[in-house]
């Protein structure tokens, strides 16, 4: 009789940055307890609310090594999703757990908690797990797996040389969640969004000031998914706009920067975390600009800018 394979199946959902957190946690856990890792690439995306945000599975553009889970066994329709809720409820009363669900406290917050349960031979895991503490011991493996597949990358990008040959600092402005174009033309129409953007801009400018005092001849490179009107805030004589890339080439270019003013974005978080410059300096915002619900989101070595 063949030995029963022990499996972890990780549900992947949300945007790229969060997909990477989900995979990194599951990969590290599978390695720790010697289970084989599989990816459920569809159960996190079938619902209408996810389709409306154009959420799609993106890790297939990277050199990850886990296999895709059997589609027949996924929870990727409403009936199977309902059954999963029943299975998860029953799981609460089992000694050997078949589901690992990230814990959320009464504040709707999460924090790092070591995963030390007694497991069954097949585990389904879901949650964001947005802290390096879940996977820091697997960093060497993740550095390899979270490199984009070569065929998707423009290796002749003009920005590579500019980033490599300067004291380059990466900063990133994500606009689809935090910033609306009306901010630039109709201030005050949405006070909460205006205040959030103002806090982000203030943080970035404090980060710029920090690096201007810290290193010689810093060069500031700006990434964004929408550059419309950003030149009204970031003068192109001082900031180099990295434009006309898809998300994967943007992500690839992070690896050439020397330092980071890390934005409240999991996409930029991963660019900074994976960057291998041995003298890298990463600054990050104060906790009110934490884009995650996880209290342990920011690595301890990153410098907080108040």
C-alpha positions, 0 to 999 in steps of 0.5 A: 500500500502506498504511503499516504501523502501529507498535503497542505492546500493553500487558498490564494486570493486578493491582490498580488502582494497578499497572494505572496503572503499566503503562499509564503506562509503555507510554503514555510509551514509545509517545509517545517512539518514536511508536507507537500504543498498545493495551491487552490488557484480558484476558490479565492476568486469565483465570488462576484465581489472578487471579480468586480475588483479584477482579482486574478491569480498571479503567482503563475508568473513567478518561479514558484514550485508548488503544484496546483490542487485538483480542481475537482476538490476545490471550493470554487462555487457557491455550493462547495463554499457553503459546504466548506463553512460546515467543514470548518465548523466541525473542524473546531471540535477535532483534535487533528485539524483539517483547516488552519484559519488565521485568527482575527481578534475582537478589533478585527485585527490579526497578529503573528501566532505560531502555527503549532496545531496537531494536523490531519494528513490533509490541511486546508489553509486560508488567511492573509498571514501578513508578517515575515515572522511566518516565513522568515526562516524560508527567505532563501527559498522565497527569494528564488521562487518570487522571481518573475519568469524570464519570458515575461520580463523586459531585460532591456528596460532603460530604468535598470541602468538608472537604478543600478548606477545611482543611489536609487530610492524606490517609492510607490503610490498606489491609487486604486485603493487610496487615491482618486484623481478628484483629489487634485481638482476637487479637494474636500469632496471626500475628506477621509480619502483626502486626509489619507492621501495627505498623510501618505504624501507627508510620509513620503516627503519625510522619507525623502528628507531622511534620505537626503540627509542620510546618503550622498546624491540620492535619486528618487524613483516613483512607481504607480499604477496611475501617474495622472496628475502626480507631477503636481505633487512630485516634481519630475526634475527631482523624481524619476517616474517609472512608467509604461510597465505592467505589474510584473515588470514594475515588480522586477524593477524593485530588485534593482533599487538600493533603498526604499521608502516603503508605501502602505502597499503589500506590493511594495512591501514585497519589493522591499523585502525581497530586494537583496542590496546588502546595504539596503535601508527601508523606511516605513510609515507609522502604524496609522498607515498600516495597510494590513490588519496585522499588528506585526506587518512591518519588519522590525529592522525597517525604520519608522518615519513619524 
